[in-house]
Amino acid sequence: MRWSRPKSKNLWRFDGSTRPAMSSEPAIAAARVPRHLAVIMDGNGRWAERRRRPRVIGHRAGARAVNVCIDFCLDQGIEALTLFAFSSENWGRPEEEVGALMKLFLGALEREVDELDRRGVRVRFIGERERFADAIRKQMASAEDRTRANTRLHLTIAASYGGRWDIAQAARSLAQDVAAGRLAAEDIDEYAIGARTCLAELPAPDLFIRTGGETRISNFLLWQLAYTELWFTDLLWPELDAATLQRAMDDYAGRQRRFGLTGAQVAPAPSRLPATKETSE
């Protein structure tokens, strides 16, 4: 299975086919399971502090919740999962905490990749990779190479990532092409920019979940979340379970995604009036 971006300005499809971006077909509104889930894993530190433990203990506990989320996606047939693991701004946290996070990150890469590969999960990383130590960058590259052919779940880890950085690097790439004569400035539109962002090969997230009680997106996937459904919970990330994820799915399934259209345009046609040549003319 692959994602493809059509040359025309259409919506993404997993199967490589296209549909018009302004189509009124019922599939826009009727999808009950998101294709792409994006998650901010918030609350590790507070979980530990409430137990009078060091914040790093919360980050260790949060690793279990990552596995819960991956298991849920595999069980539900969700095809892409993007996790916000470490933001560009997180480098400003206390040096001791950042160092501990890096050790945990490296350990997780070494420990989990074999199992992810066995289960058909493809692993990718987005963000300013050059800010990490050599050992972590090598493990990132190794995990990507090891799982490259997998298609059951596309797992993207956003590490040293910021949405503003993502848009800036896309704009910089386009500017370089204009300066080199490879691209005309008038050809730059939202599709050209989107094609240079970090998740260009994936469809935009359908559902965004943030744990920890905050109700903001915190510089995560600013470009990609334009029409994503947002869902927030007070639950701290280490407390995540399948029941919480199911509540988010149930809420998502009850929403009507209109993409700028009216409710009538995206509503499924009544079953007693199937679309036929006679009724559509």
HUJONOR-V789951 format. One record per residue. RES is the residue in one small letter. PSI is psi in whole degrees, 0 to 359 (999 if undefined). OMEGA is omega as a letter, one per 20 degrees, with the letter a starting at -180 (* if undefined). Layout:
BEGIN
res psi omega
RES PSI OMEGA
RES PSI OMEGA
END
This chain:
BEGIN
res psi omega
m 143 r
r 159 r
w 144 r
s 146 r
r 116 r
p 154 r
k 326 r
s 167 a
k 71 a
n 172 r
l 158 r
w 149 r
r 144 r
f 327 a
d 3 r
g 350 r
s 174 a
t 162 r
r 150 a
p 141 a
a 334 a
m 24 a
s 149 r
s 17 a
e 146 a
p 336 a
a 333 r
i 319 a
a 339 a
a 350 a
a 127 a
r 338 r
v 127 a
p 144 r
r 323 a
h 122 r
l 131 r
a 138 a
v 132 r
i 118 a
m 84 a
d 142 r
g 3 a
n 312 a
g 316 r
r 325 r
w 316 r
a 318 a
e 323 r
r 339 r
r 9 r
r 42 r
r 159 r
p 150 a
r 328 a
v 331 r
i 323 r
g 321 r
h 323 r
r 318 r
a 328 a
g 337 r
a 326 r
r 320 a
a 328 r
v 316 r
n 323 r
v 316 a
c 317 r
i 315 r
d 317 a
f 315 a
c 317 r
l 318 a
d 323 a
q 352 a
g 19 r
i 131 a
e 347 r
a 136 r
l 124 r
t 122 a
l 132 r
f 98 a
a 323 a
f 119 a
s 165 r
s 324 a
e 339 a
n 341 r
w 340 a
g 359 r
r 168 r
p 139 a
e 322 a
e 319 r
e 318 r
v 317 r
g 317 r
a 321 r
l 320 r
m 320 r
k 318 r
l 319 a
f 313 r
l 316 r
g 319 r
a 320 r
l 316 a
e 328 a
r 325 a
e 342 a
v 319 a
d 315 a
e 319 r
l 318 r
d 318 r
r 327 a
r 4 r
g 25 a
v 128 r
r 132 a
v 132 r
r 156 r
f 139 r
i 147 a
g 184 a
e 82 a
r 332 a
e 346 r
r 347 r
f 159 r
a 158 a
d 319 a
a 320 r
i 319 r
r 321 r
k 320 r
q 323 r
m 310 a
a 320 r
s 317 r
a 319 r
e 316 r
d 318 a
r 323 a
t 9 a
r 326 a
a 355 a
n 147 a
t 356 a
r 319 r
l 130 r
h 104 a
l 118 r
t 127 r
i 116 r
a 111 a
a 129 a
s 44 a
y 145 r
g 141 a
g 322 r
r 319 r
w 318 a
d 313 r
i 320 a
a 318 a
q 330 r
a 316 r
a 320 r
r 318 r
s 317 r
l 319 r
a 322 r
q 322 r
d 323 r
v 316 a
a 328 a
a 358 r
g 11 r
r 347 a
l 139 r
a 139 a
a 324 a
e 348 r
d 357 r
i 118 r
d 188 a
e 331 r
y 322 r
a 318 r
i 313 a
g 327 a
a 343 r
r 359 r
t 169 a
c 331 a
l 30 a
a 331 a
e 358 r
l 154 r
p 156 r
a 149 r
p 139 r
d 324 a
l 134 r
f 131 r
i 135 r
r 126 r
t 172 r
g 357 r
g 349 r
e 147 a
t 61 r
r 166 a
i 353 r
s 50 r
n 28 r
f 120 r
l 49 a
l 321 a
w 316 a
q 339 a
l 13 a
a 317 a
y 21 r
t 142 r
e 133 a
l 140 a
w 126 a
f 147 r
t 148 r
d 346 a
l 135 r
l 149 a
w 315 a
p 344 a
e 359 a
l 137 r
d 172 a
a 328 a
a 321 r
t 316 r
l 323 r
q 324 r
r 319 r
a 319 r
m 318 a
d 319 r
d 317 r
y 317 a
a 335 a
g 358 a
r 150 r
q 116 a
r 114 a
r 340 r
f 41 r
g 352 r
l 182 r
t 163 r
g 323 a
a 326 a
q 326 a
v 355 a
a 139 r
p 145 r
a 144 r
p 140 a
s 334 a
r 351 r
l 73 a
p 149 a
a 118 r
t 171 r
k 320 a
e 318 a
t 340 a
s 347 a
e 999 *
END
